Amino acid sequence: MQSRRSFLKASSLVAGSIALPGVVSAFKDRQYIKRNSATMKLTFKPYTLQLRHAFNLATSSRTTTPVVLTEIEYEGIKGYGEASMPPYLGESHETVLRFLSRLKLEQFGDPFQMEKILDYVDSVEQGNAAAKASVDIALHDLVGKLTEKPWYKLWGYDAKDTPDTSFTIGIDTPDIVRQKVKEATPYKILKVKLGRETDRQMIETIRSVTDKPLCVDVNQGWKDKAFALDMAYWLKEKGVVFIEQPMPKEQLDDNAWLTEKSPLPTIGDEAVQRLDDVVRAKDVYTGINIKLMKCTGMREANKMLTLARAFNMKVMIGCMTETSCAISAAAQLSPMVDWADLDGALLISNDVYEGINIVNGKVTLNDKPGIGIRKRIK
């Protein structure tokens, strides 16, 4: 094991490439060929995240989020992954467990065949994006550990370029909103959930206690484009930086109209799930919000980032309510984005991992291999 790791660590091809498949296949010594007969073992279990506050959006409210925690083991090394299933994704403990039960990763003898493995996972069944992301994240964590490198370094990204993360303030009563803002003191930008009749009250309440920059997430809550434009001008006066998913994703023409006339950038979220959606979004929104649970994981997220940049679009890396596992995985992309919303693990009270940190509001990567996490000691 050590000789192979030393080879991989020294290989400039591995350290500098985006696509790892095939790099290791060039290593033909006898020890590697013997070890390559090993197989990968996928295990998984359901878990429920407990939120510190009720999470109130334009169309829903919840105090828990179901997740499934995954592990892929190969030659005694374990990679960790996670599927988080907020209601709008349409996945559940039952659907994720059923999907993962169908996978036969043991047919692959080499975890470095990442494209082949993840193409297989994606082909087993339509949908199931979070379930697929849980395998993708665990595989990336495993391969990173085998190379003894964190993924941001394997992608060639600079940890110094990470942005501040926003901290989410859900829709609530003025007293609770003020309490949430107080709890968010360490963070330099706040993300405010809107989309109800209390939108202006939400902003005015926050402005009564802080003058920090704000971004707003409407979660498709506005239906009329003229109203949305009026709100955009008002929000700009209140120090808002951008508007996320202002109107329903089906209202393509209305969202495009708003983007053209709005004094603030617009970011597609529910409208941008996977790679093909980036093409459709380029003339509709100023930018996109990439989330691992929507796009099947780190592999496709990095492709979406590259394509959005080719279209000269803004990019945000976001999250669901997740443990530090999925948050740390998404953070590997953060040096290349304009904005980060990676507070999901901060919103829960029963995280099972330790990973990347938020230092003075800034996403701060570590040098641990893979996605940079370890299990908490119980």
Number of C-alpha atoms within 10 A of each C-alpha: 11 8 10 17 14 13 14 20 16 12 14 11 15 22 20 14 14 16 16 19 17 13 15 19 14 7 14 10 9 9 12 15 12 10 14 16 10 16 18 22 16 21 14 19 13 16 16 17 21 18 19 13 17 15 20 16 21 19 13 9 13 14 13 17 20 19 26 23 23 24 24 27 18 22 13 8 14 21 26 29 29 33 34 32 26 19 13 9 15 12 20 22 18 10 13 24 15 12 15 21 12 11 14 14 19 13 12 18 15 21 24 23 18 20 15 12 21 20 10 14 22 17 10 14 12 7 16 24 25 28 33 27 29 31 31 30 31 29 30 27 28 26 27 23 21 25 23 18 22 24 28 26 20 23 18 13 17 15 20 10 14 22 20 22 26 25 28 26 27 22 22 18 13 15 9 14 20 20 14 18 20 13 12 17 15 14 19 16 22 23 22 25 25 28 21 16 11 13 18 14 12 22 21 13 17 23 17 9 13 14 11 15 16 25 23 25 24 23 23 22 20 20 15 14 18 13 11 21 19 12 18 24 15 14 21 17 9 15 15 23 17 23 28 26 26 30 24 18 19 11 16 17 13 20 26 19 17 25 23 16 12 19 16 20 19 27 28 29 24 20 23 25 22 21 18 11 15 25 15 13 24 19 18 24 27 22 28 29 27 33 28 32 30 27 23 27 31 27 19 20 23 20 14 25 23 14 17 20 15 9 14 12 20 20 24 24 26 24 23 22 25 28 28 28 30 34 29 28 30 26 33 30 24 30 22 22 19 16 19 26 27 29 23 19 25 19 21 19 13 14 18 17 18 17 24 22 16 17 13 13 19 17 26 23 24 16 15 17 22 29 35 25 22 15 13 10 7 4
